[in-house]
Amino acid sequence: MVEAAFRAARRRWSAALVLLPVLFATACAASDAAVVRAGDVVATAAGSVRGTGAPDHRLFQGIPYAAAPVGERRWQPPAPVPPWPGERDATRPGPRCPQSGAVTSEDCLYLNVWTPPAGATGRPVLVWLHGGAFVTGGGDRYGARRLVGRGDEVVVTLNYRLGALGFLADPALGKEPGNYGFLDQQQALLWVRDNIAAFGGDPKQVTIAGESAGGMSVCDHLVAPGSRGLFRAAIVQSGPCQAQTTLADAQRKSVTYAAARGCTDRATAAACLRALPVAKLLEAPTYVSLARIEMPGPVTGGSVLPKGGPTAPVPVLIGTTHDEFTYFLAQQTATGQEITRHGYPAALGRVFPNATAVAREYPVDAFSGNASLAYAAAVTDSSFSCPAARMAASLPSASTYEFADPTAVTWPAPFPLGATHTAELPYLFDFDGKPASFTEKQQRLADRMVDDWTSFVRGRPAASATAYRPDGAHPLTGFTQDHHCGFWS
């Protein structure tokens, strides 16, 4: 019964966050008497777009920022969007990129622009890159109403190619295959540079931000030559940026992936792959494994992401949640992969080569006898918390935070989730077209976080280290000890 209740609640909560489709955009467009007005038509370089307006914001949805990556354009770098005549309807989001469990289309390279009411210009801009392990997600899931209304900034959310369509690195596809989804993000940043002033934004005050896979993408933009100069600051939320693979490794795995789909002849592999129906490409190739969570993603070693290249000298805000991995472990437990005290050493051994030492560092008895919590803490610290701390220390201008509000998640789970992965997102974004149902304390914390993110986007220095706890924001102390970073170094 508990497991069944958890699975049902997880489905509801995930749908409200990032792993399953949500439909908040339609509700947003229809709420608060949102209507089309004269000030809600904006001229872009490719043509005019007609959005909707409400008393506290304007919203333009489904704006194409690149040519449709279909036919011969499948597995090609994105191309500029062709112009259109007249006014384009921008009152509904564009389709998401192909993924399981959602209504999608290969013609998916669309973005959404949230702005304050028409009038002022030169506002700072936040470009949000969604998470979802590079296999799921969409920009329309993130309602930026509070960031726009309270922060008086422009927010851009976007789709990018996912899974095999975004990151397959079969050498038959070109000299440097892969990274198509990452190049989509770059193309969206170019669109922002060239068009955001028409929406009241300042192209010289762009901050890129993302969570999970989106945070990993931000890390890659910090070192990508093609992204240089397209943003002045960056925010990395819960991005395990060390989980990257090399071009050679991705190519090898992609050849195996193509062969499994009948494309075995190297001479005709590209044509064979481009002729496959999308349904045969929904299962993604896996390049990296993060504690048995396998995913594709950007690959390093070519001109798009040179290995060991210089990092952009921009301010960076980087942070994690206190209990990142409980989210993933709860999902695994719901499928029957429970970690017991008896199975704890073997579970560690499947992830850590030094499992015996990890078991000594994270004894089950230190977690009230709960082996799942001990395991989750070890993976949280090794894969999220301590790598983030090391990255911050390596950057010339970095501020850190930790989201540590264990009351953020209320759905039932097989063990306490604490401040788990994605738990901070409802404090910044709306996911159902309406503000989250917060307690007074949570609302105050959400307001403080929106204010802090906005202040950073506006170019004001962030506090060097902040802990977001149920009773507010505090200086972040004892982080390396709390997360055993001395052990993981």
VENLIN-V6675 format. One line per field, one symbol per residue. ss: DSSP state (H for helix, E for strand, - for the rest). psi: psi as a letter, one per 40 degrees, with the letter a starting at -180 (. if undefined). A space follows every 50 residues. Layout:
BEGIN
ss: ???
psi: ???
END
This chain:
BEGIN
ss: -HHHHHHHHHHHHHHH-------HHHHHHH----E--HHHEEE----EEE -EEE--EEEEEEEE------HHH-------------EEE------E---- ---E-----EEEEEE-------EEEEEEE---------HHH-E-HHHHHH H--EEEEE----HHHHH---HHH------HHHHHHHHHHHHHHHHHHHH- EEEEEEEEEEE-HHHHHHHHHHH-HHH-----EEEEE-------EEHHHH HHHHHHHHHH--------HHHHHHH--HHHH------EEE--EEE---EE --------------EEEEEEE-E--HHHHHHHHH---------HHHHHH- ----HHHHHHH--HHHH---HHHHHHHHHHHHHHHHHHHHHHHH---EEE EEE----------------E----HHH--E---------HHHHHHHHHHH HHHHHHH-------EEEEE--EEEE---HHHH--HHHH-
psi: dddddddddddddddebediiifddddddeiffhihideehhhideiiih aiiideiihhifhheiihgibeehfiiiiihiiiiahhhfeiiiiiihii fihiidgegiiihhiiiiciifiihhhhhiaffeeiiideehhfdddddd efihhhiiiiiiadddehfheeeidgiieddddddddddddddeedddee iheefhhiiiibddddddddddehdeeheeieiihhhfhgeegiiidddd dddddddddeeegdhddedddddeeiiddeedhiihdihgfehiiaaiii eaddghheiihhgihhhhiiidfdeddddddddeeefihiddedddddde dhdfdddddddgiddeffehddddddddddddecdddddddddeidgiii ihhfheedheiiieihdagihededeediieeeiiigiiddddddddddd dddddddeehhiidhhhhideahihhieddddefddde.
END
